Amino acid sequence: MTTRPYRDYFTRMAAALACSMLLSLPAFSQEGTRLERLAAHLALSEAQQASVADLVAAHRDRMAIIRDELEGADIPAIRREVRAERQALIEEIEALLDPEQRVKFQTTRQSMQERRIRREIRWRRTMDHLDLSADQALAIETLVESMTAEKQALRQDFREQLVAILDEDQKAKWRALQRWDAGRPD
């Protein structure tokens, strides 16, 4: 397989785009949804949920500081800071969990990382197979990220509108069904 000249350019551009998107948006911008899923998946107590929410808020504030301090810095420096902050949050969340929850949290994170790697490999193979120019590759990458964000926003909007239609008894049933889907039946 020959090295395609756009590959280095595309990799640098994709990294720059990903970092700029990460730093231009507030960290954990969908923490409500993520926190709810995490709470359901790990069967977090009310106290744990409150502690995790506080941790996420504190790390969001620190990410904003990092974003401001590193504006215009090189991408590797930004990546190091973001990774360190993310890892600190993970460690602080793990410290709040009981041993069973910690194992489940770590297992879930590992499977998510493996899925991300498989998706990245498939994506790179597709890009190579299509023999895209650097501009085409960047345009496609931007489109994918845009559509992913739009899909997440639509999903959240749907949930909010659905819950607004339901009465209190139906809302309780809806939440119970969501817990069941998350693998935690009542």
N, C-alpha and C positions, 0 to 999 in steps of 0.2 A: 504494500500500500504506500503510495507516495504522500508526502506531506503537502498539505494544501496551504498556499500562502495566506489564506484568510484565517486559518486556524488560530495563530497567535494573536492576530488583530481581533478576531471575534472573541477569544477568551478574555483579552484585556477589556474590550468594550462591554462584554456581558458582566464581568466582575465590577467594572465601574458603574454600570447601570444598576446592578443589584445593590451595591453599597450605597449609591445615591438614593435609591428608593428606600432602602432600609433606614437611612439616616434622615430622609426628608419626611418620613411619616413618624408619628409618635410610636414608640416601642409598645408592643402588645396592644395595638389599636383595637383589637377585638377581644380584649381580656374578659369581658362579660361572657361571651359565648365560650371561649376557651376555658374560663374558670368553671363555668357550669358543667362543661363536659368532663373536666378534670375531677370535679367534686363528685359527679355521678359515677365515673369510672373507678375512682379509688374509694368510694363511700366515705368521703371526708365528713367529719363532724362539723357542726356549726362553727366551733372555735377554730378548727383547722381552716375552714373556708375563709373566715375573717382574717386569719394570719396570712394565708396565701395572698389574699386580695391586698393586704398591706404591703407584703413583699413586692408584688407586681407593681404597685403604685410607686414604691420607693425606687425600684429599678427603672421604671419609666422615667422618673425624674433624673436619675443618674445617666440614662441614655440620652436625654435631652442635653445634659451638660457635656457629655462626650461629643455629641453632634456639634455643639457650639465650639468646643475647644479644638476639635480636629477638622473643622471646616477648612478645606484647601490642603489638608495633609495627604500624604501618599496613601494609596489603597491598602498596602500591607499593614500600615500603622492602624488604620481604621478597623481592618479585620481583626487584628490582635485585640484591640480594645473592646470591640463588640463581642468577640468570642469570650473574652475574660468576664465581661459583665453577664453574658448569658450563662456561663458556667457557674458563676457566683450565685445567680438566681436559682439554678437547678440544685446546687448544693444546699442552699438555704431551705428550699422546698423539701428536699429529701430529709433534712434534719427535723422537720415537723411531722414526718410520717412515722407510723408504727412499722415494724419489720415487714409485715405482710404487704402493706401499702407500698413500702419502699421497693420491694421486689417487683410488684406489679408495675410501678412507675418506671423502673429501670428496664423491665422487659418491653413495655410499650414504647419507650424512647428508642430502644435498640431496633425494634421492628419498624418503627417510623424511619429511622436512619437507613435501614436496609432497603426499604421501599424507595426512599429518595435516591439512593445510589443506583438501584435498578432503573428507575425512571430516567436518571441522568445518562446512564449507559445507552438506553434505548433512544433517547433524544439525540445523543452524539452520533449514533449509528445512522439515524434518519438524516441528520444534517450532512453527514459524509456522503450518504447514498444520493442525496438530491444534488450534490455539487453546487451549493448555493454560493453566491457572491457574499462578501462581508456585509454589504448593505442589506441584502435579502435576509441573511441570517439575523442581523440585528433587528430588522423590522418584524420578523417572525417571533423572535424572543420577546420583544416589546408587546406584540399582540397577545401572546400567550399569558404574559404577566397581567396585562390589562383585563383579559377575559376571566382569569382566575379571581382577581379582585372583584370584578363585577358579579361573578357567580356567588362569591361569599356574601356580598352585600345583598343580593337578591334572596339568598337563603335566609339571612337574618331578617330581612324585611317581611318575608313570607311568615316566619315564625311569629313575629310581632303582630302582624295583622290577624293571623289565625287565633292567637291567644286573646286578642281584643274582641273577637267575635264570641268566644266561649263564655259561659257562665262559670261561677266559682267551682261547682261540682265537676263540670267538664274540664276545667283547667287542672283540677287535681288528678283526674283520670289521664289527661294528656301528659302531665309530668310523670305519672306512674308508668305510662307506656314508654316514655323516653328513657326512664331508668331501666326498664326491661330491655330496651334496645341496646343500652350501654352495657348489658350483661350483669345488672344488679337488680333482680326482681325483688319486689317488696314481699 
